[in-house]
Amino acid sequence: MVDRSAGQGPLNDLDEWEDDLRRRYPEPAGALAPDSTKSKDEFRDYRADAKPAVTEFYRLNHRYQTVDFVRAKRDEFLKLGKRQMGLWDGLEFLNTLVDDSDPDTSLAQIEHLLQTAEAIRRDGHPRWFILTGLIHDFGKVLCLFGEPQWAVVGDTFPVGCAYSDKIVFSEFLADNPDSQVAEYQTPCGIYSPGCGLDNVMMSWGHDEYMYHIVKDYLPKEALYMIRYHSFYPGHREGAYQHLMNAEDRKYFAAVRAFNPYDLYTKAAERPKIDELRPFYEELWNEFFPPQLAF
């Protein structure tokens, strides 16, 4: 039975945000890599092309992602006491996010994540990279814990400092109460220059949540992929360099390497789950305990 909790909001389902990302950042011809030489102006007008549901989603996201909200959600969820889940528990739990109103795919979350992981595997990447592809969206279980869509997905950005005009629909941030807090509207805000993103609060969502679940188990490259894969103003638009340190700049290369697999591997062909299951169970057990705390 399809759980409609993912549809409680402006998006028909969470994949609609990712479909919009593909419209904003078209796949470069002839290569599975981002085209960093193009400016946003060279792509189509994402505001004109965005579906009304996506526009409304960002209006809500930008209105409510405040410093106080992020602090409250970190306090609530980073205790990691909601439930214990293993690999297949998590995948089957995520499957309830599928909504049959999605016009682009009827694939369950498990199949979408397997497509991502299998593309990474086919390209000969390390085993930790393959596992990262499989689990990077596990944090979307926040929706099944009752969180609204705008607090689960969406492009992420720092809170507590001046907003970049590279944030999608940045004009909606004028409705955020933090825009009226002088301390938060200087370039560094409550942070210091070059402090490093580990010391910066990002808007709340599935990236930050999943990072804290797996931070003790995976290599640094994988943790950057998970924590910042939705930080498009940073890894695709070059914003917020003044807050980054040398480690951030080094490991953002890993985020950019992961990004094409996240965006461009969605396909109608269904993976053979039963055949793939032993490989991924072995891979999970190589890096994680049987159960992780969510």
Protein Blocks (a to p, Z undefined) as FASTA:
>chain_A
ZZfklmncjbfblklmmmmmmmmmccdehiacddfkbcfklpccfklmpcfklmmmmmmm
mmmmcfklmmmmmmmmmnopmbccdfklmmmmmmmmpcfkbmkbccdfklmmmmmmmmmm
mnopafklmmmmmmmmmmmmmmmnopafklmgccdddehiacdfkbghklmmmmpmklmm
mklmcfklmacehkbjklpccdddfklmmmmmmmmmbcfklmmmmmmmmmmmlmmnopak
lmpcfklmmmmmmmmmmmmmmmmmgcfbdcdfklmmmmmmmmmmmmmcfbdcZZ
